Amino acid sequence: MTDTDRTKAASEAAAAASDGAVGEEARAAAGESAQDAVARLEAEKADLTERLVRVAADLDNYRKRAERELADARKYSVTRFAADMLTVNDNLARALDSVPEELRADTAMASLVEGVEMTAREMARLLGKHGVTQIEAAGERFDPNRHQAVFEVPDPSVPAGTVVQVMQPGYMIGDRVLRAAMVGVSKGGPKAADGQQGQAGQPETVQNG
């Protein structure tokens, strides 16, 4: 082998070695890039999944809220009308209370009273049909959420803060107060036990006039 041949062979060997080194570096760089790409895609997938979960939760909450609001709208759609009808109901009750017993014996008056009583019963039936119920008040512990105190009555025989007189009945529609009961509340009696106290406490009397 001549010197020229040996030099050429050495050059080719060096070139091959260089190409091999470059190839190794390229493969290493390619491998790192692929790992980075996989990691990036995994991160994007996790972020997208989290967003989708939040959106799904928001949609579910919105659906439930819309269902509740629709149910409430249906349940309480007659609230204003029912409140107006309570005035009519009160007037019927006052009309019946105003008839003296001696006049009820009169045939004509008895027929009139019977007609008013039938109307009052029908009114009560219709109110009940739409979820309107009368609030229990007499003898109950004063509850500012359901009762409105208009005066106080000294009565040491019952615990202080007991409803002893109902001036105007109150009503609920569903679980909401349609009209608070106007009541007289006792004072001067023994303090109610803790179990009876509840949310009551000393009522704030509303002055008439």
CORTA-V728107 format. One record per backbone hydrogen bond with DSSP energy under -0.5 kcal/mol. CO is the residue of the C=O (numbers start at 0). NH is the residue of the N-H. If there is no record, write none. Layout:
CO | NH
CO | NH
This chain:
1 | 5
2 | 6
3 | 7
4 | 8
5 | 9
6 | 10
7 | 11
8 | 12
9 | 13
10 | 14
11 | 15
12 | 16
13 | 17
14 | 18
15 | 19
16 | 20
17 | 21
18 | 22
19 | 23
20 | 24
21 | 25
22 | 26
23 | 27
24 | 28
25 | 29
26 | 30
27 | 31
28 | 32
29 | 33
30 | 34
31 | 35
32 | 36
33 | 37
34 | 38
35 | 39
36 | 40
37 | 41
38 | 42
39 | 43
40 | 44
41 | 45
42 | 46
43 | 47
44 | 48
45 | 49
46 | 50
47 | 51
48 | 52
49 | 53
50 | 54
51 | 55
52 | 56
53 | 57
54 | 58
55 | 59
56 | 60
57 | 61
58 | 62
59 | 63
60 | 64
61 | 65
62 | 66
63 | 67
64 | 68
65 | 69
66 | 70
67 | 71
68 | 72
69 | 73
70 | 74
71 | 75
73 | 76
75 | 78
77 | 81
78 | 82
79 | 83
80 | 84
81 | 85
82 | 86
83 | 86
83 | 87
84 | 88
85 | 89
86 | 90
87 | 91
88 | 92
89 | 93
90 | 94
91 | 95
92 | 96
93 | 97
95 | 98
97 | 99
99 | 102
99 | 103
100 | 104
102 | 105
105 | 109
106 | 110
107 | 111
108 | 112
109 | 113
110 | 114
111 | 115
112 | 116
113 | 117
114 | 118
115 | 119
116 | 120
117 | 121
118 | 122
119 | 123
120 | 124
121 | 125
122 | 126
123 | 127
124 | 128
125 | 129
126 | 129
126 | 131
127 | 130
130 | 132
130 | 173
132 | 171
136 | 139
139 | 162
142 | 145
142 | 146
145 | 180
147 | 182
148 | 205
150 | 184
152 | 186
154 | 157
158 | 161
160 | 141
161 | 163
161 | 185
162 | 138
164 | 166
164 | 183
167 | 181
169 | 134
170 | 177
170 | 178
171 | 132
172 | 175
175 | 172
175 | 177
178 | 170
180 | 147
180 | 182
181 | 166
181 | 167
182 | 149
182 | 150
183 | 163
183 | 164
184 | 152
185 | 160
186 | 154
189 | 159
192 | 195
192 | 196
193 | 197
196 | 199
202 | 204
204 | 206
